[in-house]
Amino acid sequence: MRLPCTFRRNSDLRKLKIKLKKAEAEAQNKLQELSKIEFACAADAAAAAHRLSKQLKFGSAFM
């Protein structure tokens, strides 16, 4: 009778995929906004990118 456990796992994986797709779309939108900004120097750009990664739900997973 492992069927319910397998079904639950598949359901959880589907939900996780949806959350990840939403997080990816949000990250892409924010990165696109950030790329439109002209920074005075590379350090300013790096600091802004670091702040953005902290704001994102899964930011540390991709860096």
KADA-V41631 format. One record per pair of residues at least 12 apart in sequence whose C-alpha atoms are under 8 Angstrom apart, sorted by sequence separation. I is the first residue (numbers start at 1). J is the second residue. D is the distance in Angstrom with one decimal. If there is no record, write none. Layout:
# KADA-V41631
i->I j->J d->D
i->I j->J d->D
This chain:
# KADA-V41631
i->34 j->48 d->7.9
i->34 j->49 d->7.8
i->31 j->52 d->7.9
i->30 j->52 d->7.8
i->27 j->56 d->6.7
i->23 j->56 d->7.6
i->23 j->57 d->6.8
i->23 j->58 d->7.2
